[in-house]
Amino acid sequence: MSDEPGEPDDAVRELATRVFDLARAGDAASLASYVDAGVPANLTNEKGDTLVMLAAYHGHADAVTALVARGADVDRLNDRGQSPLAGAVFKGEDAVVRALVAGGADPQAGHPTAIETARMFGREDLLEVLRSP
């Protein structure tokens, strides 16, 4: 256990690190298992990045879909005010953009928004996806 009240112990830190690594790697099945076992779907790291943000930014549509199915907030902004959807647009992760939109992501969330990011990079194809109902 930690010496400081309210501080997570080493085992909890190790588990959180493992789960964040799974999101970055896109291990949808393992992420789903951890969330199903009680890991919060909206777990955030020290930068405010959620599991969805990390999976989206690293191009893992299946992991995003698994997390969304388990209640992950697709519009949760990180500490820099960035949304998972804008991050996926920035990285050119088309399948992730579609997965987030299918999961109800708001293309106007964050700064810059996903729509602003798509315009900035001339991604007319993604603008169509972002504007679709």
NORJOSUL-V596025 format. One record per residue. N is the residue number from 1. SS is DSSP state (2 for helix, 1 for strand, 0 for the rest). PSI is psi in degrees with one decimal (* if undefined). OMEGA is omega in radians with two decimals (999 if undefined). Layout:
N,SS,PSI,OMEGA / N,SS,PSI,OMEGA
//
This chain:
1,0,157.5,3.12 / 2,0,153.7,3.10 / 3,0,-21.0,-3.10 / 4,0,132.2,3.08 / 5,0,136.5,3.10 / 6,0,-6.9,3.12 / 7,0,136.3,3.12 / 8,0,146.8,3.11 / 9,0,175.0,-3.07 / 10,2,-38.0,-3.13 / 11,2,-39.7,3.12 / 12,2,-42.7,3.10 / 13,2,-42.6,-3.14 / 14,2,-42.4,3.10 / 15,2,-46.5,3.14 / 16,2,-43.2,3.11 / 17,2,-43.4,3.14 / 18,2,-44.2,-3.11 / 19,2,-40.9,3.08 / 20,2,-39.3,3.10 / 21,2,-37.8,3.09 / 22,2,-38.7,3.10 / 23,2,-44.2,3.11 / 24,2,-36.6,-3.11 / 25,2,-16.1,3.11 / 26,0,26.5,3.14 / 27,0,83.3,-3.04 / 28,2,-42.2,-3.10 / 29,2,-45.3,3.14 / 30,2,-40.8,3.08 / 31,2,-46.7,-3.14 / 32,2,-42.3,-3.14 / 33,2,-44.5,3.13 / 34,2,-43.8,3.13 / 35,2,-41.8,3.10 / 36,2,-29.1,-3.14 / 37,0,-3.4,3.05 / 38,0,-6.6,3.05 / 39,0,131.2,-3.12 / 40,0,132.5,3.13 / 41,0,-24.4,-3.12 / 42,0,26.7,3.08 / 43,0,134.7,-3.14 / 44,1,151.1,3.08 / 45,0,-171.6,-3.08 / 46,0,-13.9,3.11 / 47,0,2.9,-3.12 / 48,0,9.3,3.12 / 49,0,129.0,3.07 / 50,1,172.0,3.04 / 51,2,-40.4,3.11 / 52,2,-43.2,3.13 / 53,2,-47.3,-3.11 / 54,2,-43.6,3.12 / 55,2,-42.3,-3.13 / 56,2,-47.7,-3.08 / 57,2,-29.7,-3.13 / 58,0,7.3,2.97 / 59,0,31.9,-3.06 / 60,0,85.1,-3.09 / 61,2,-39.3,-3.13 / 62,2,-40.5,3.12 / 63,2,-41.0,3.09 / 64,2,-47.6,-3.12 / 65,2,-41.9,3.13 / 66,2,-41.6,-3.14 / 67,2,-41.8,3.11 / 68,2,-41.5,3.13 / 69,2,-19.1,-3.13 / 70,0,18.0,3.00 / 71,0,11.5,3.12 / 72,0,140.9,3.14 / 73,0,108.9,-3.09 / 74,0,-13.2,-3.11 / 75,0,7.3,-3.13 / 76,0,122.2,-3.11 / 77,0,148.7,3.05 / 78,0,-176.1,-3.07 / 79,0,-14.8,3.09 / 80,0,5.6,3.12 / 81,0,20.5,-3.12 / 82,0,143.1,3.10 / 83,0,156.2,3.05 / 84,2,-37.8,-3.11 / 85,2,-44.7,3.10 / 86,2,-37.5,3.10 / 87,2,-41.4,3.13 / 88,2,-39.0,3.08 / 89,2,-46.0,3.14 / 90,2,-42.4,-3.11 / 91,2,-6.0,-3.14 / 92,0,32.5,-3.11 / 93,0,80.7,-3.03 / 94,2,-44.6,-3.12 / 95,2,-35.9,3.11 / 96,2,-41.7,3.09 / 97,2,-47.3,-3.13 / 98,2,-40.0,3.13 / 99,2,-41.4,3.13 / 100,2,-42.6,3.10 / 101,2,-43.3,3.10 / 102,2,-29.7,3.11 / 103,0,3.6,3.06 / 104,0,14.6,-3.13 / 105,0,140.9,3.14 / 106,0,114.9,-3.14 / 107,0,-8.0,3.12 / 108,0,0.8,-3.10 / 109,0,144.7,3.03 / 110,0,-177.4,3.12 / 111,0,122.5,-0.13 / 112,0,156.9,3.11 / 113,0,167.7,3.08 / 114,2,-37.6,3.12 / 115,2,-45.5,3.10 / 116,2,-39.8,3.14 / 117,2,-43.5,3.11 / 118,2,-41.8,3.09 / 119,2,-43.6,-3.11 / 120,2,-36.8,-3.10 / 121,0,9.6,3.08 / 122,0,32.9,-3.11 / 123,0,73.2,3.13 / 124,2,-35.7,3.14 / 125,2,-41.0,3.12 / 126,2,-29.8,3.07 / 127,2,-38.7,3.09 / 128,2,-42.8,3.12 / 129,2,-42.5,-3.10 / 130,2,-27.5,-3.12 / 131,2,-11.9,-3.09 / 132,0,145.9,-3.11 / 133,0,*,999
//
